Every structure is written in C-alpha cells, then in structure tokens.
Amino acid sequence: MKRILIALWSALACPFLAGPSLSQTVTPTPDCCLGMGTLNAQGGFNESMGIRFDLAHDRLYVADRFNHSIHVLTAAGVPLTLLSTWGSSETFQQPHDVGVDGQGNLYVADYNNRRVVKFDQALGYITSFGGVGMGFPRALWVESQAFDEKVYVATQSNGIQVYQGSGATYSLTVSYTQGLDTPTGVVKQGNWLYVADSMNGRVARFDTTLLNPASSTAWSSLVTPTGLEVDLAGNLYVSELGMGRISAFSSGFGGFLHECYVPNAWDAAVDSTGKIHGSLLTSNTVTLLQGCLSQPALTPSPTASLPTESQGVLYPSPVRGDQAFFACDLQESGEVEVRIFNENGEWAAKVKENGFPGIKVTPIDVSRFSSGVYTYLAVIRYDSGEVVRSAPRRFAVIR
C-alpha cells in the first residue's frame, strides 16, 4: 500500500516552523533561525543574488548583480577578492548566479551577456559558452562527471538548457521547457532536476532519465520561489522571494523540515555545519542563520515507517491563521480529498484537488473555523484505481 505523508501548517505561523521527518516529529528549535550577523564584502553588495559554496576548496562565491562582479570569500566568510574583469576588457553584465565543479572551477551566469563564463580555481579565464541562443541565464547548476561536466542553465525564456563538455568546449545537448515560466533556480539530485518555477509559484521537477520529459510539481502554492540549494545531507532548500522565507525539505522532497522568515531572500547556501547563508536581493546583504538542517537529528530515516493505519502527521497545532495547507506525497497522479469535521462530527470543510507525482500542497480556508479541536482525514484516489486513506487525525484552532 502506498504511504501518505501529510503535513498541515498555517500560512501565518510564527517565524520558525519545524515539520516532521518521514519517521519522527522534530521538536521546534528556534536556534535554527537565530541570526548570526551578515557577511562583509569588498565594496559591499548591490543586489546579491546567487550564492554557492565550494567546500572542498574553502570558497564562497556571491553574484553581485549591479556591481557586475563576483565576490570571492573563504568558506568562513573572509573576503578574498572581487572578480569583475579579465583579459583585456571583458566584464560581466548583471551576473545572476554561480556554480562550481569537482575541480573547483567557477561558472558564472552572465545574464545580460547571455553566456556562462568559466574560470579555474585561481580565477583564470577558461572559456565562455551560450550566446544569443541561450537567452538570459538566471541560474545554473554544475554536475561533475567522470570525464566532463553537465551545466544546467535556467534561462529567462528558454527553460533549462543543458550544456555538456570539458575544458573549453561545451555544447547544448538537451532542453527542459515544458510548463516552465521564468525559472530562476535549478539543482539536480539523483535523476531528478528541480527547478524554481517562479511565475508558476512552484518547484517543478524533471525525470532526467527520459528523453523529453514533462515537468511535474514537487512543491506548489509558493510565492515567487527564486533559489534552490541542496546540502551535504541531501536536504533541499527553497528561497521564496515573495514570502521572504527559506524552507527546507528532507532529501528528495520527502518531507517538510522547517522554515526561516528572511525578508528579500533570493537564494541560500549551506556550509558543512548546516549554517544558512541567505542572499537578500534588495537588502544588499548576505545574512547568516544558525541553521540546523544538516544535524543528524533532522535527517529523515526512509527505512523507518509509521504504523500502517496512521501514516499521517500534522503540523503545527494549533492553527492560528485564516489559511492552512495540506501536503501529501503522491506516488502517482490522482485526486486528493481532505475532509475536516468539528467536535460534533459535523462537516467543517471538504477540499478536492488533482495532483501529479511528488509533493502536492492543497490550501484550506479555515477563516470561518472557531476555536476548537477538529479532525481531518485524507483520501487519495490514484488514477490506477488504488484508494489510500489516512487514519483520522486531530488538530486545534485558536482564535
């Protein structure tokens, strides 16, 4: 029987929310979002955007859009240099993102020049590729292979373009475009390519084992998601510019872990200790949060399972806002129905929505709910004909 992984949380909750892992409920730990100060950089930031660690070589890179440069710092945040020119007269024009490969080479999404520029670890120029056919690159992710690299480039209007090669030679091999509207972030984990599909308010994903895959939704009901990151433990981070928050999900979007409210959050990078470095767009800073997502206590255990009749979790309780969200992990396409009853066993709400494989988030209007204890259960009707029901679960509303 397929498992239902369920979480319910208020959209207007407190600045820190801890969600459940696949096998346990994580106790809220406010220190995860504790501010640790900001990074200093040579000349300051003027719209800091993409940010990426190269932990193997003790580097942190930050794309500075309107200073047309890349800040180079140690992994501890000590400024080293500012990369803005090379050769005789080459310059960036609004760089949006940075990436690194296994050899420590640096890749820059040079937005207005419609290209990706590659440098070695010593910041010596190697090559550039793309051009007009690339469109305007907003984000990139580098996947090191045995003999070459794949560079996944999120472009303004051409979806995700994949360039493959090594040294100074790269060529476009495949594009992922279906269903995307202004992708601004991209990461790859296993065979899945995750995309911050900003104007569609979701994180989309593509199965890269297929020749021409359509996108499915890994997480929806987001407000302008812009940046994506994956840490050493495989946890995934989503920066939501429209909500001013950075949310974390366990490996493969297996479950919601927690979120930190960070105004103007465009992108995030995570160091080896789990500390979050948030790149804040209009605040012109990189802020440091204590973080705790990489700690063993927050690592989900996919082999552990809840009792068969109670494979659902609810968070948080109580709900204090006017809207909550029901989330479940669909194993295949199907219909999700959420039923809510009051203390007298009477209907309080019923919501139905169709979804695709992956995390499906269904908004629930609870504005008319009075204070009290409610019961909810979920029924998932898969297109294959299988029906999965969760055991009834209770949650509270406080007005």
C-alpha positions in Angstrom: 0.0 0.0 0.0 1.3 3.5 -0.8 2.2 5.7 2.1 0.6 9.0 2.8 2.9 11.7 4.1 0.9 14.5 5.5 1.6 17.9 7.0 -0.7 20.7 7.8 0.6 24.2 8.8 -0.7 27.7 8.9 0.5 30.2 6.3 0.6 32.8 9.0 2.5 30.9 11.6 5.5 32.0 13.7 8.9 32.8 12.1 10.1 29.3 12.8 8.2 26.1 11.9 9.6 22.7 12.4 7.9 20.0 10.4 8.0 16.2 10.6 10.6 13.9 9.1 9.5 10.7 7.5 9.8 8.8 10.7 9.7 11.2 13.6 8.3 14.6 14.7 11.0 17.2 15.1 10.8 19.4 18.2 10.8 23.1 17.2 14.2 24.6 17.7 14.2 28.5 17.4 18.0 28.5 17.2 17.7 27.2 13.6 16.7 30.7 12.6 18.9 32.6 15.0 20.6 35.5 13.2 24.4 35.2 13.2 25.1 38.6 11.6 25.9 39.5 8.0 28.9 39.0 5.7 31.2 41.8 4.7 32.4 42.0 1.2 34.8 44.2 -0.8 32.9 47.3 -1.9 29.6 45.9 -0.4 26.7 44.3 -2.3 24.3 45.8 -4.8 21.6 43.2 -5.2 23.3 40.0 -4.1 21.8 37.0 -6.0 23.2 33.6 -6.5 25.4 32.2 -3.7 27.4 28.9 -3.7 30.0 27.2 -1.5 32.9 25.2 -2.8 33.6 23.5 0.5 36.4 21.3 -1.0 38.4 24.4 -1.8 37.4 26.7 1.1 35.5 29.1 -1.1 32.2 31.0 -1.0 31.0 32.8 -4.2 28.3 35.5 -4.4 26.9 37.0 -7.6 26.5 40.8 -7.2 24.1 41.9 -9.9 24.5 45.7 -10.2 28.2 45.8 -9.2 28.6 43.4 -12.1 31.0 41.2 -10.2 31.5 38.0 -8.2 32.6 38.3 -4.5 35.1 35.6 -3.5 35.3 34.8 0.2 36.6 31.9 2.3 34.1 29.4 3.5 34.2 31.2 6.8 33.2 34.5 5.1 36.5 36.3 5.0 36.7 38.5 1.8 39.4 37.5 -0.6 38.9 39.3 -3.8 36.3 40.7 -6.3 36.1 39.2 -9.8 34.8 41.8 -12.3 37.2 41.9 -15.2 39.5 39.5 -17.0 41.5 39.5 -20.2 42.0 42.9 -21.8 38.5 44.3 -21.3 36.0 41.5 -20.6 33.3 42.3 -17.9 30.1 40.8 -16.5 26.8 42.4 -17.2 24.4 41.7 -14.3 25.7 38.2 -13.2 22.8 36.3 -11.6 24.3 33.0 -10.3 27.4 31.0 -9.7 28.3 27.3 -9.6 31.4 25.1 -9.1 32.5 21.7 -10.4 34.5 19.0 -8.7 37.8 20.6 -9.7 37.0 23.9 -8.2 36.3 25.7 -11.5 33.9 28.6 -11.2 30.9 29.1 -13.5 29.0 32.4 -13.8 25.6 33.0 -15.2 26.4 36.3 -17.0 22.8 37.4 -17.6 22.9 40.4 -19.9 25.8 38.9 -21.9 23.7 35.8 -22.5 26.5 33.4 -21.6 28.1 31.2 -19.0 31.7 32.1 -18.2 34.1 29.5 -16.7 37.2 30.2 -14.6 39.7 28.0 -12.9 40.1 27.9 -9.1 42.7 30.6 -9.4 40.1 32.7 -11.2 41.9 32.4 -14.5 39.6 32.6 -17.5 39.0 29.3 -19.3 36.0 29.7 -21.7 32.5 31.0 -22.2 29.6 29.4 -23.9 26.0 30.2 -24.8 25.4 33.3 -26.7 22.1 34.6 -28.1 20.7 31.1 -28.4 21.0 30.6 -24.7 18.7 33.5 -23.8 19.2 35.3 -20.5 20.7 32.9 -17.9 19.3 33.4 -14.4 20.7 30.4 -12.6 22.9 27.3 -13.1 23.9 24.0 -11.5 27.1 22.1 -12.3 27.2 18.3 -12.2 30.7 16.8 -12.4 31.0 13.7 -14.5 33.9 11.2 -14.8 35.4 13.0 -17.8 33.3 16.1 -18.3 30.6 18.3 -16.7 27.0 19.0 -17.3 25.9 22.6 -16.7 22.2 23.1 -16.2 21.3 26.7 -17.1 17.9 28.2 -16.2 17.2 30.9 -18.8 14.6 33.7 -18.9 12.6 32.3 -21.8 14.2 29.0 -23.0 13.6 26.9 -19.9 16.5 24.7 -18.7 19.3 24.2 -21.2 21.9 21.5 -20.5 25.5 22.1 -21.8 28.0 19.3 -21.7 31.7 19.2 -22.2 35.1 19.8 -20.5 37.9 22.3 -20.6 37.0 25.0 -23.0 34.5 23.1 -25.2 30.8 22.9 -24.3 27.7 22.2 -26.4 24.0 22.3 -25.9 22.7 18.7 -25.5 19.1 18.9 -24.3 16.5 21.4 -23.1 13.7 21.1 -20.5 11.0 23.6 -21.2 7.5 22.1 -20.7 5.4 24.0 -18.3 8.0 26.5 -17.1 7.5 30.2 -16.6 10.6 32.2 -15.7 12.8 29.6 -14.0 15.2 31.3 -11.5 16.8 28.4 -9.7 18.0 24.8 -10.5 19.6 21.9 -8.7 20.0 18.2 -9.6 19.7 15.4 -7.1 19.9 11.8 -8.3 17.9 11.6 -11.6 15.7 14.5 -10.7 16.2 18.0 -11.8 14.5 20.5 -9.6 13.5 24.0 -10.9 12.3 27.1 -9.1 9.4 27.9 -11.5 8.9 31.4 -10.1 6.0 32.7 -12.0 4.1 29.4 -11.6 4.6 29.5 -7.9 6.1 26.1 -7.6 9.2 23.9 -7.6 9.0 21.8 -10.8 10.9 18.6 -11.4 12.0 16.7 -14.4 13.0 13.0 -14.7 16.3 13.2 -16.5 16.3 9.6 -17.4 13.6 10.4 -20.0 14.3 11.9 -23.4 11.6 14.6 -23.4 10.0 14.7 -20.0 7.2 16.9 -19.0 7.5 18.7 -15.7 5.7 17.5 -12.6 5.3 19.5 -9.4 7.5 18.8 -6.4 6.0 21.6 -4.3 3.3 24.1 -5.1 1.4 27.1 -3.6 4.7 29.0 -3.3 5.0 32.8 -3.7 7.8 33.6 -6.2 10.3 30.8 -5.4 13.7 32.0 -6.7 16.5 29.9 -5.4 17.3 26.3 -4.7 20.1 24.6 -2.7 21.0 21.1 -1.6 23.2 20.5 1.5 25.6 17.7 2.3 22.9 15.6 3.9 20.7 15.9 0.7 18.2 18.3 2.3 16.7 20.7 -0.2 16.2 24.4 0.4 13.7 26.7 -1.4 14.1 30.5 -1.2 10.8 32.3 -1.6 11.2 35.9 -2.5 7.5 36.7 -2.4 7.1 35.3 1.2 10.5 36.3 2.4 11.4 32.8 3.7 13.8 29.9 3.2 12.2 26.5 3.6 13.9 23.1 4.0 12.7 19.7 2.9 14.2 16.3 3.5 16.1 14.5 0.7 14.0 14.1 -2.4 11.3 16.4 -1.0 10.4 13.6 1.3 9.0 15.9 4.0 8.9 19.5 5.2 11.5 20.2 7.9 11.3 23.8 8.8 11.4 27.4 7.5 13.0 30.7 8.5 11.5 34.0 7.6 14.1 36.1 5.8 12.9 39.2 4.0 14.1 39.6 0.4 15.6 36.0 0.3 16.7 35.3 -3.2 19.0 32.3 -2.7 20.7 30.3 0.0 23.8 28.3 0.5 24.6 26.0 3.4 28.0 25.3 4.9 29.3 22.0 6.3 27.9 22.7 9.7 24.4 23.5 8.4 24.7 27.2 8.8 22.4 29.0 6.3 23.8 31.9 4.2 20.8 33.8 2.8 21.4 36.1 -0.2 19.0 39.0 0.2 18.1 40.8 -3.0 17.1 44.4 -2.2 18.6 44.4 1.3 22.1 44.1 -0.4 23.4 41.7 2.3 24.2 38.1 2.9 22.8 37.2 6.2 23.8 34.2 8.4 21.4 32.0 10.2 22.4 29.4 12.8 20.7 26.6 10.9 20.3 23.0 12.0 19.1 21.2 8.9 22.3 19.1 8.5 22.3 17.9 12.0 21.7 14.1 12.4 18.6 14.6 14.4 16.9 16.3 11.5 18.0 13.7 8.9 14.9 11.6 7.8 15.1 7.8 8.1 13.4 6.5 4.9 13.6 2.9 6.1 11.6 3.6 9.3 7.8 3.7 8.9 4.8 4.8 10.9 2.1 2.3 11.8 0.1 1.3 8.7 -3.1 2.8 10.0 -1.5 6.1 11.0 0.8 7.2 8.2 -0.1 10.8 8.6 1.4 13.7 10.5 0.0 17.2 11.3 1.9 20.4 11.9 1.5 22.8 13.6 -1.3 22.5 16.0 -2.8 24.9 16.9 -3.6 26.7 13.7 -3.9 30.5 14.2 -4.2 32.0 10.8 -7.0 32.0 8.1 -5.4 29.6 5.8 -3.6 26.3 6.2 -2.1 23.8 3.8 -2.5 20.0 3.5 0.5 18.3 1.9 1.0 14.8 0.8 3.5 12.8 -1.3 1.7 11.4 -4.3 3.2 8.2 -5.7 1.4 8.7 -9.0 -1.2 11.1 -10.4 -4.5 11.1 -8.7 -7.1 13.1 -6.7 -6.5 14.3 -3.1 -9.6 14.8 -0.9 -9.3 16.3 2.5 -12.2 16.0 4.9 -12.4 18.1 8.2 -15.0 17.5 10.9 -15.8 19.6 14.1 -16.0 18.2 17.6 -19.6 17.1 17.0 -18.7 15.0 13.9 -20.2 17.6 11.5 -18.6 18.6 8.2 -16.4 21.7 8.6 -14.7 21.6 5.2 -14.0 19.3 2.2 -11.4 20.1 -0.4 -10.6 18.2 -3.6 -7.7 18.7 -5.9 -5.9 16.7 -8.6 -2.1 16.3 -8.4 0.9 14.7 -10.1 3.6 12.5 -8.6 5.5 14.4 -5.9 4.6 16.7 -3.1 1.1 18.1 -3.5 0.0 21.0 -1.4 -3.7 21.8 -1.1 -4.7 25.2 0.5 -7.5 25.0 3.0 -9.6 28.1 4.1 -10.0 27.9 7.8 -11.1 31.6 8.3 -14.6 30.5 9.4 -13.3 28.0 11.9 -13.9 28.9 15.5 -11.5 27.9 18.3 -11.7 24.2 19.0 -10.4 20.7 18.1 -11.1 19.4 14.6 -10.5 16.0 13.0 -9.2 15.6 9.4 -8.5 12.7 7.2 -7.3 12.3 3.6 -8.5 10.1 0.8 -6.2 9.7 -2.2 -7.7 8.1 -5.3 -4.9 7.2 -7.7 -5.5 7.1 -11.4 -4.5 3.4 -11.3 -7.6 2.8 -9.2 -6.0 2.3 -5.9 -7.5 4.2 -3.0 -5.5 5.1 0.1 -7.0 6.5 3.3 -5.2 8.1 6.3 -6.3 7.4 9.8 -8.3 10.4 11.4 -6.0 12.9 13.0 -6.8 15.9 15.2 -5.7 19.5 15.2 -6.6 22.6 17.1 -7.6 26.1 16.0 -7.1 29.1 18.3 -8.7 32.5 17.7 
